[in-house]
């Protein structure tokens, strides 16, 4: 019998899971302070191009958590509003790629 070892990425895809990050972790990945992120979330400043406000996930205790997709959308919003330069946007996307790689156990950083 052949045994196939699945990567952590395959396991999370099958389970329908994705890594999430606390507000403090999210702020660090975005290269900003917790208070900066907190203020913009509370004000509803992070919006998609269609005008939909980006809302973090909430734990039963009310703590905010962000998925990688949310953080990508927040970074793109910041670029559209000129809160991030293009260089900062690229840096954030690199940080997000490294975070995903370490969370799924992949040794390679996506290009």
N, C-alpha and C positions, 0 to 999 in steps of 0.2 A: 504494500500500500504506500502510495506517495503522499508525503506530508508537505503541504505548502505553508510557508510562513508568510503571514500578511504584514505589510507595513502598518505603522500606526495610522497613516493617512487612509488606507483602505478600511481599517477598523472604524475610524470616525465617520467615514462616508457611509458605510453599511449601517451603522447605528444612528445615522442622521444627526450627529453631534458636531459641534464646532467649538473651538476655544472661545472663551469670553474673558474679558479683562475688567477688573474693578475700575472705578473712576480714577483712582490714583495711578494705577497701571496705565490706563488709557491716556491720561495727561502726560505721563512720562514718554509713552510711545509717540505722542504728538509733539513732544519737545516743548511742552508748556507746563505751567503750574496747575495744581489741583484747583486752586481758586479761579483761574482763568477758565478752565473747562466747566467748573460748577456754575459760574456766572453766565456763560453762554448757553448752557443747557437750560438753566432756570429761565432765561430770557427768551428761549425758543429761537435763538439766532442761527442754529444749524438747520439749513433747509436743503432739500433736493431741488434740482432745476424746475420741477413741476410745482414747487411751493410747499410740498409736504414737509412738516417739521420732523427732524430726526429725533426720535424718542429712545432713550436707553431702555434696556430690559430692566426689570425690577425683581429683586429677591423677595420672598415672603416678608422679610424684615424691612423692606423698603430700600435696600442698597441698590445702587445703579451698577449695571454691567453693560459692556459694549462688545459686540461681535467685531470681527475684522472688517466685515462689510460696512458696518456702521462707521468704523474709524476711517475707512477709505472715503466714505461719503462725507464725513466731517472734514477730512483733509481737502477734498475737492471743493467743498463749500468755502473753506478758508481761503483757498487760492482764488476762487471766483470773487470773493469779497476783498481781495488784496490784503488779507491778514497773513498770508504765507507768500513768500516769493516762490518762483519756480524751483529754485535751489532747495528751499525748505520743503516744498512738496515732494521733491525727489528723495530727500533725506527721510521724510516720514514714511514714504512707501518702502524704502529700504529697511527701516526699522520694523515695519509691519511684516515684511517678508521674512526677516530674521526671527521675529517672534513666532510666526506661524511655523517656520522650519523647526524651531526648538520645541514647540508644543506638540508637533506631530512626530517628533523623533527623526526627522530627516536631517541628514548631515550636509546637504547641499542647499545653498541659498538660491531661490529662484532668480533667474536673470530678469 
